[in-house]
Amino acid sequence: MKNIQRSLARSLTLGASIVTLSACGADEIVSPGTSGDININNPAPTPTPTPTPTPGATLVEPAADCPTIASSGGLSDLGTITGPTGTYRACQLPSLFDQDDALPFVPGLLYAFSGRVDVGSDQGFDSTGTDVTLSIDPGVILYAATGQAFFNVNRGNALDADGTADAPIIFTSRDNVIGVATDTSDQQWGGITLLGRAPVSDCGTGGRGTLAVGDNCEQLLEGISENLPFGGDDESDSSGSLSFLQIRFSGFAIAPGNELQSLTAGGIGSGTTLSRIMSFNSFDDGLEFFGGNVNIDTTAVIGARDDSLDVDTGTQGNIQYALVAQRVTNESDVGDTSIELDSPSDDFPTTATPQTVLNVANFTFIQNSGTDEVINVRGGAQLNLVNGIFQANGAPCVAYTESVSATANNGSTYESVVGDCPDPAVIGASGASDTEAQAAFTGNNLVLDADVTFTSGFFFDASSTTAGDPTALSSFFTATSFIGALESESDTRFQGWTCDSGTIDFGTGNDCTSLPIRQGEG
């Protein structure tokens, strides 16, 4: 669903990094619609000299061995891996968690995976209950040992990865462990895919990987060769709980419109808990949602190369307390929109149901690229915004692509949004005129010509504009009296569980290019 020109540019960029094209294998990544699979076979990294430790620094010492888990094959001891923060025992995960299992935090231990890891097997459209649940303890760090690796939770199974403010769970790359990842690194592994049994749309549109059986609407996951289906008829389905979680240096764009993100969710239900999730330097989008009923409480999407939040395929989404900041870089292809929202206009409201609806309250969007619009609304999607701040840095704040989005507007509402938008602040494209677009983006307390300058970190005092009440949109929301992701300069809701970078310094004290040293380590 990407703009074709932008997608081709990203594909050319990726093509430069593809080393070998070969026959299919279990962990290959495919471009659908081609006659064969596109395999990304990253060569073994050149051995990196052991980093010189900082004088006087306390370094991590490796755990004695790997813990015992329940799933077939258990953990494999890979020996040790050394980086700037010390030396760790590396324990390789099995390719399949085939029964309820747990990954405990062990000082001086990292969990590694070199290909696709599955939590359970697909349980089907009409299944009920949860087959396999994998639990991950606070403080655990998991790293992808190759660029082909990704972590997949199949439909009808669950991942309980609940960290804490002081001990977030981290999914990252080998380069991050050995200390060679930088503030501009990305595309070092696939990401997390979370699949569920909530409704999705587009089954009548002939889109990518549609599996329409009778009245059942299902889709196939982008970006891989194997068939990983998602979708069902249970709006309250649960794929587990992810909280206080960082996903670093992930994302692949395999072909136009065919990508893996930091977190790719397909058809997850409202029973899934998503809270305090950070995406850092995803090669494609930060978080992408294909259908489902999605609730997110507090998220930070930092440094995505493409869209920060991509929502489509009939998603019913609620997000409160969202901070989006594009990477500070001179690269022209880094940083697209903060939100890309989509529904297929030609097929709504017939075959492309349910309509995509996204509600966002208390957000701060920092558009460092200054070129692409902050928000792009396409097709028949409905967007409702309350209590938000745009720091547009010269970019249009909102674009409506296709006239149906602007003229029908599909019930969208906008209230208490403050931005430093240029003139015009709202534009039309691909069939939508500027006049139509500007007529569509109307509401209460919209101030789009403000001087949005952050006084500390990413706080902007918008108290001169009356805040709106998001609870009318959904019972998921909490009523607030402030606009933006932060209530005040002393608001610490993003501290502790995040990491710091040249793009955003949360004051956490841990850099995204380094691993934290946990209690009991060193």
Beta strands, then each sheet from edge to edge (+ up, - down):
strand 1: 76-83
strand 2: 86-92
strand 3: 96-97
strand 4: 101-103
strand 5: 109-113
strand 6: 116-119
strand 7: 133-136
strand 8: 141-144
strand 9: 150-153
strand 10: 158-162
strand 11: 169-173
strand 12: 192-195
strand 13: 211-213
strand 14: 216-220
strand 15: 229-230
strand 16: 240-248
strand 17: 252-255
strand 18: 258-260
strand 19: 263-266
strand 20: 273-280
strand 21: 287-290
strand 22: 293-302
strand 23: 309-312
strand 24: 316-325
strand 25: 339-341
strand 26: 357-366
strand 27: 375-378
strand 28: 382-391
strand 29: 398-401
strand 30: 413-419
strand 31: 426-429
strand 32: 443-447
sheet 1: 1+ 2- 5- 8- 11- 16- 10- 7- 4-
sheet 2: 1+ 2- 5- 8- 11- 16- 20- 22- 24- 26- 28- 30- 32-
sheet 3: 3+ 6+ 9+ 12+ 19+ 21+ 23+ 25+ 27+ 29+ 31+
sheet 4: 13+ 14- 15+
sheet 5: 17+ 18-
end
